[in-house]
């Protein structure tokens, strides 16, 4: 297909993605807890820091791909998912605003400005991109059902994490408080939004982005937890809850790799 079937991003959207790309570097710094924890707007234990760092890394990768490709697809999938995540994280922050540290006013101010600002801008960008015409292929009935089922499962667990955070994360390998559980729920709810978009007309780039985000986050979460546990040993990997957690996040990562392969095959077929 020609590039006209997948319009270029207007300058405003590319500029917003560039700003997002730079801003996410602050979040990715959580992969180095010794550097970021003393500067974070709330107290964040090492396991939570590395886990959130992987969320931001996946977001950074998605932003980078969307900016470099510079076209409606795959940018719309990323902005839709990112808008959902920032909405959930902002709501969680409002519910737990007492967790923010008063002795770090600059970090707290940056957090609120960034999340409220990015939620508004990403929502506007998603609406503008949705208005651009695009030529793609609808999924088969079987894939449509699979995407819908996968989206329903991720949304259900995301809602459980937000509504009953303690119970929903009771099996996790490390203790997760209600605030962090609600922030984490955003990754499942945003993933559901991304998958719902694949049930309609889309291009191989949209499927590839969805797979890439899942692979980076899912496999990265497993690696991140393992790496922190090497220095702060507290995870019993033989426990039933830990095995369930590995199955969930390892499954997300491997599913992402499968989606990447399918996207490459679909692209080759379209070519």
Secondary structure, 3 states (H helix, E strand, C coil): CCHHHECECCHHHHHHHHHHHHHHHHHHHHHCHHHHHHHCCECCCHHHHHHHHHHHHHHHHHHHHHHHHCEHHHHHHHHHHHHHHHHHHHHHHHHCHHHECCCCHHHHHHHHHHHHHHHHHHHHHHHHHHCCCECCECCCHHHHHHHHHHHHHHHHHHHHHHHCHHHHCCCCCCCCCHHHHHHHHHHHHHHHHHHHHCCCCECHHHHHHHHHHHHHHHHHHHHHHHHHHHHCCCCCCCCHHHHHHHHHHHHHHHHHHHHHHHHHHHHHHHC
